[in-house]
Amino acid sequence: MRDVTRTVLGYAEAKKILKKLSPDAILIKGGFVAVPIGKAAAKLKIPYITHDSDSTPGLANRLISTDATVHATGMPAELYSYPADKTVYTGIPVSDNFKKVTSTLKTSYRANLGLQECQQVITIVGGSQGAGQLNDDMLKIAGRLMQKFPQLGIIHVAGKAHESGVREHYSKELRADEFKRVVVQGFVNTIAESQGAADVVVSRAGATQIAELAIQALPVIVVPGQLAGGHQDKNADYLESLGAVMNIAHANSEALYDAITLLLTDSLRSDQLRTELYKLAKPHAARELATLTRQIIKPRTHVS
């Protein structure tokens, strides 16, 4: 009841704002603000586009989908239940810092992180806030990986809340010469560098991070987060069906160890993943969304 009341009040407020601003078109990304804005735009005959990042559309965008002019999608259009003639695969806008990783670029990234002497590097990143279970899974197998690959470097983006604990665990469990090849980061603004320095990236299966990794053309192991709606599982299953990632179940450190070992020893398999994931890269997604938004603008009569 509280949410219904807020939505009704939000609709009235949104209508006032849209009348005042009188936009020619609106791009709606979803979230709780999307419903009142979308409903008000429909009432005022203002064309709007919805954009979904994950392969499962969010509830807000589903609620306003009927009156949308176009549905832009972060993943291939066939994954969505929107009308095919109104659905356009644009991808997800990401920072210009993400670019296809060449050997020269990788060398530069490693030097910046102090890992220039490492023959191989893996990066673990659970998102901007880190991921406790993924951190734990990696800590369980890090020592064995270091022993199996004597010149291995590890970049672990643990999340700000987990940073000190993860670093302490590495310092206790690894030999001094091994610990020198570990970079633990909390929240970082240079994630393109942390990922691009790696031969293998272990990540969650969030759509935006996958979009970044696709542009970088990196071999990726995804460990989907256990989130409401299961959208990361759906993302991971789809990418795995394309041969674009290795998909490992949540809280399965042994399977993660085996997957990392495979990709560090089998260059052909690694290259296959890299190639297939890069096919999904949409480096100009922001431009495509802007162009699409401009295209739906049309002359409209004033609505009082």
C-alpha positions as CSV (number, residue, x, y, z in Angstrom):
1,M,0.0,0.0,0.0
2,R,2.8,2.4,0.8
3,D,4.4,1.8,-2.7
4,V,1.1,2.2,-4.4
5,T,0.6,5.6,-2.6
6,R,4.1,6.7,-3.5
7,T,3.6,5.8,-7.1
8,V,0.3,7.7,-7.4
9,L,1.9,10.8,-5.7
10,G,5.0,10.3,-8.0
11,Y,2.8,10.2,-11.0
12,A,1.2,13.5,-10.2
13,E,4.6,15.1,-9.5
14,A,6.1,13.6,-12.6
15,K,3.3,15.0,-14.7
16,K,3.9,18.5,-13.3
17,I,7.7,18.2,-14.0
18,L,7.2,16.9,-17.6
19,K,4.7,19.7,-18.4
20,K,7.3,22.3,-17.2
21,L,10.3,20.7,-19.0
22,S,8.3,19.7,-22.1
23,P,10.9,17.2,-23.3
24,D,10.8,15.9,-26.9
25,A,11.7,12.4,-25.8
26,I,12.7,10.5,-22.7
27,L,15.2,7.6,-22.1
28,I,14.1,5.5,-19.1
29,K,16.6,3.2,-17.5
30,G,14.3,1.5,-15.0
31,G,14.2,1.6,-11.2
32,F,11.5,2.9,-8.9
33,V,11.4,6.4,-10.6
34,A,10.6,4.8,-14.0
35,V,6.9,4.0,-13.4
36,P,5.5,7.4,-12.5
37,I,7.7,9.0,-15.3
38,G,6.6,6.5,-17.9
39,K,2.9,6.7,-17.0
40,A,3.1,10.5,-17.0
41,A,4.9,10.5,-20.3
42,A,2.3,8.3,-21.9
43,K,-0.5,10.5,-20.6
44,L,1.2,13.6,-22.1
45,K,1.9,11.8,-25.4
46,I,5.7,12.2,-24.9
47,P,7.6,9.3,-26.6
48,Y,10.0,7.3,-24.5
49,I,12.5,4.5,-24.7
50,T,13.1,1.9,-22.0
51,H,16.5,0.4,-21.6
52,D,17.2,-2.9,-19.9
53,S,20.8,-4.0,-19.1
54,D,20.2,-7.5,-17.9
55,S,18.6,-10.3,-20.0
56,T,15.6,-10.2,-17.6
57,P,13.7,-6.9,-17.8
58,G,13.2,-5.1,-14.6
59,L,9.7,-4.8,-13.1
60,A,9.5,-1.1,-13.6
61,N,10.2,-1.3,-17.3
62,R,7.8,-4.1,-17.7
63,L,5.1,-2.0,-16.0
64,I,5.5,0.8,-18.5
65,S,6.4,-1.3,-21.6
66,T,3.0,-1.1,-23.3
67,D,3.3,2.6,-24.1
68,A,7.1,2.7,-24.8
69,T,8.0,3.7,-28.4
70,V,11.1,1.5,-28.4
71,H,12.7,-1.0,-26.1
72,A,16.5,-0.8,-26.1
73,T,18.3,-3.8,-24.7
74,G,21.7,-4.4,-23.2
75,M,21.8,-8.0,-24.5
76,P,20.7,-9.5,-27.8
77,A,17.0,-8.7,-28.5
78,E,15.9,-12.4,-28.8
79,L,16.3,-12.8,-25.0
80,Y,13.4,-10.3,-24.3
81,S,9.7,-10.8,-24.5
82,Y,9.1,-7.3,-25.9
83,P,7.5,-7.0,-29.4
84,A,10.3,-7.7,-31.9
85,D,9.4,-4.7,-34.1
86,K,9.9,-2.3,-31.1
87,T,13.1,-3.9,-29.7
88,V,16.6,-2.7,-30.6
89,Y,19.8,-4.2,-29.3
90,T,22.0,-1.3,-28.4
91,G,24.2,-2.7,-25.7
92,I,25.2,-0.9,-22.4
93,P,27.0,2.4,-22.3
94,V,30.4,2.0,-20.5
95,S,33.3,4.3,-19.9
96,D,35.8,5.1,-22.7
97,N,38.5,3.6,-20.5
98,F,37.4,0.1,-21.7
99,K,39.0,-0.9,-24.9
100,K,40.2,-4.1,-26.5
101,V,43.3,-5.3,-24.6
102,T,46.4,-5.7,-26.7
103,S,49.6,-7.3,-25.5
104,T,51.1,-3.8,-25.3
105,L,48.2,-2.5,-23.2
106,K,48.3,-5.5,-20.9
107,T,52.0,-5.0,-20.3
108,S,51.3,-1.4,-19.4
109,Y,48.5,-2.3,-17.0
110,R,50.7,-4.8,-15.3
111,A,53.6,-2.4,-14.9
112,N,51.2,0.2,-13.3
113,L,50.1,-2.4,-10.8
114,G,53.7,-3.6,-10.0
115,L,53.2,-7.0,-11.6
116,Q,55.5,-6.6,-14.6
117,E,57.5,-9.7,-13.6
118,C,54.5,-12.0,-13.5
119,Q,54.2,-14.5,-16.3
120,Q,50.5,-14.9,-15.8
121,V,47.9,-12.8,-13.9
122,I,44.3,-13.5,-12.8
123,T,41.9,-10.9,-11.6
124,I,39.0,-11.5,-9.2
125,V,36.3,-8.8,-9.0
126,G,32.9,-9.2,-7.5
127,G,31.6,-5.7,-8.4
128,S,32.1,-2.3,-7.0
129,Q,31.2,-3.5,-3.5
130,G,33.1,-6.8,-3.8
131,A,31.4,-10.1,-3.0
132,G,32.0,-12.0,0.2
133,Q,31.4,-15.5,-1.0
134,L,33.5,-15.0,-4.1
135,N,36.3,-13.6,-2.0
136,D,36.1,-16.6,0.3
137,D,36.2,-19.0,-2.7
138,M,39.3,-17.4,-4.1
139,L,41.1,-17.3,-0.7
140,K,40.6,-21.1,-0.4
141,I,42.4,-21.8,-3.6
142,A,45.0,-19.0,-3.9
143,G,47.8,-20.9,-2.2
144,R,47.4,-23.9,-4.5
145,L,47.3,-21.7,-7.6
146,M,50.5,-20.0,-6.5
147,Q,52.2,-23.3,-6.1
148,K,51.0,-24.7,-9.4
149,F,51.9,-21.5,-11.3
150,P,55.2,-20.2,-9.7
151,Q,55.1,-16.8,-11.5
152,L,51.4,-16.1,-11.0
153,G,50.1,-12.7,-10.0
154,I,46.7,-12.1,-8.4
155,I,44.7,-8.9,-8.6
156,H,41.8,-9.1,-6.1
157,V,39.2,-6.4,-6.1
158,A,37.7,-7.3,-2.8
159,G,35.3,-4.4,-2.1
160,K,36.0,-1.6,0.4
161,A,34.4,-3.5,3.3
162,H,36.4,-6.6,2.7
163,E,39.7,-5.1,1.7
164,S,41.7,-5.3,4.9
165,G,40.4,-8.8,5.8
166,V,41.3,-10.2,2.4
167,R,44.7,-8.7,2.4
168,E,45.4,-10.1,5.9
169,H,44.3,-13.5,4.8
170,Y,46.7,-13.5,1.9
171,S,49.6,-12.3,4.1
172,K,49.1,-15.1,6.5
173,E,48.5,-17.9,4.0
174,L,51.1,-17.1,1.3
175,R,54.8,-17.1,1.5
176,A,56.5,-13.7,1.4
177,D,57.6,-14.0,-2.2
178,E,54.1,-15.1,-3.2
179,F,52.4,-12.2,-1.3
180,K,54.5,-9.8,-3.2
181,R,52.6,-10.8,-6.3
182,V,49.2,-10.1,-4.9
183,V,47.4,-6.8,-5.3
184,V,44.3,-6.4,-3.1
185,Q,42.1,-3.4,-3.9
186,G,38.9,-2.1,-2.3
187,F,36.8,0.2,-4.4
188,V,38.7,1.3,-7.5
189,N,38.2,3.8,-10.3
190,T,40.6,2.0,-12.5
191,I,38.8,-1.3,-13.0
192,A,39.6,-1.3,-16.7
193,E,43.3,-1.5,-15.8
194,S,42.7,-4.2,-13.1
195,Q,40.8,-6.4,-15.5
196,G,42.9,-5.6,-18.5
197,A,46.1,-6.8,-16.8
198,A,44.7,-10.3,-16.5
199,D,45.0,-13.5,-18.5
200,V,41.8,-14.7,-16.8
201,V,39.1,-12.7,-15.1
202,V,36.8,-14.1,-12.5
203,S,33.7,-12.0,-12.0
204,R,30.0,-11.9,-11.2
205,A,27.6,-12.0,-14.1
206,G,26.2,-8.5,-13.9
207,A,25.3,-7.1,-17.3
208,T,27.3,-3.9,-17.1
209,Q,30.5,-5.7,-16.1
210,I,30.0,-8.3,-18.8
211,A,29.7,-5.4,-21.3
212,E,33.0,-4.0,-20.1
213,L,34.7,-7.4,-20.3
214,A,33.4,-8.0,-23.8
215,I,34.8,-4.8,-25.1
216,Q,38.2,-5.7,-23.5
217,A,38.0,-9.2,-25.1
218,L,39.1,-11.1,-22.0
219,P,38.7,-14.7,-21.0
220,V,36.1,-14.7,-18.3
221,I,34.9,-17.1,-15.6
222,V,31.5,-16.0,-14.2
223,V,30.2,-16.9,-10.8
224,P,26.6,-15.5,-10.8
225,G,25.5,-13.7,-7.7
226,Q,22.5,-15.1,-5.8
227,L,20.3,-12.1,-6.3
228,A,16.5,-11.7,-6.4
229,G,15.1,-12.5,-9.7
230,G,18.0,-14.7,-10.8
231,H,19.0,-12.3,-13.6
232,Q,22.7,-13.0,-13.2
233,D,22.0,-16.8,-13.6
234,K,20.1,-16.0,-16.8
235,N,22.9,-13.8,-18.1
236,A,25.5,-16.5,-17.3
237,D,23.5,-19.3,-18.8
238,Y,23.1,-17.4,-22.1
239,L,26.7,-16.4,-22.3
240,E,27.8,-20.0,-21.6
241,S,25.5,-21.3,-24.3
242,L,27.4,-19.0,-26.8
243,G,30.7,-20.4,-25.6
244,A,31.6,-16.9,-24.4
245,V,32.3,-17.6,-20.7
246,M,32.9,-20.4,-18.3
247,N,30.0,-20.5,-15.8
248,I,30.8,-21.8,-12.3
249,A,28.2,-22.2,-9.6
250,H,28.1,-20.0,-6.5
251,A,30.3,-21.3,-3.5
252,N,32.1,-24.0,-5.4
253,S,35.8,-23.2,-4.9
254,E,37.0,-26.6,-6.4
255,A,35.2,-25.9,-9.6
256,L,36.7,-22.4,-9.7
257,Y,40.2,-23.8,-9.1
258,D,39.7,-26.2,-12.0
259,A,38.4,-23.5,-14.4
260,I,41.2,-21.1,-13.6
261,T,43.8,-23.9,-14.1
262,L,42.2,-24.9,-17.4
263,L,42.4,-21.3,-18.8
264,L,45.9,-20.7,-17.6
265,T,47.2,-23.9,-19.3
266,D,45.0,-24.1,-22.4
267,S,45.6,-21.1,-24.6
268,L,43.2,-22.4,-27.3
269,R,40.3,-22.6,-24.8
270,S,41.1,-19.1,-23.5
271,D,41.2,-17.7,-27.0
272,Q,37.9,-19.2,-27.8
273,L,36.2,-17.5,-24.9
274,R,37.9,-14.2,-25.7
275,T,36.7,-14.4,-29.3
276,E,33.1,-15.3,-28.6
277,L,32.7,-12.7,-25.8
278,Y,34.1,-10.0,-28.0
279,K,31.4,-10.7,-30.6
280,L,29.0,-9.2,-28.0
281,A,31.0,-6.0,-27.6
282,K,29.1,-2.8,-28.1
283,P,31.7,0.0,-27.7
284,H,29.4,2.6,-29.2
285,A,26.3,1.8,-27.1
286,A,26.0,5.4,-25.7
287,R,26.0,6.8,-29.2
288,E,23.4,4.3,-30.4
289,L,21.1,5.1,-27.5
290,A,21.4,8.8,-28.1
291,T,20.7,8.3,-31.8
292,L,17.7,6.1,-31.1
293,T,16.3,8.7,-28.6
294,R,16.6,11.5,-31.2
295,Q,14.9,9.3,-33.8
296,I,11.7,9.0,-31.8
297,I,11.2,12.7,-31.5
298,K,8.1,13.8,-33.5
299,P,5.9,16.9,-33.7
300,R,3.3,16.8,-31.0
301,T,0.4,19.1,-30.0
302,H,0.5,20.8,-26.6
303,V,-1.4,18.9,-23.9
304,S,-2.8,21.0,-21.1
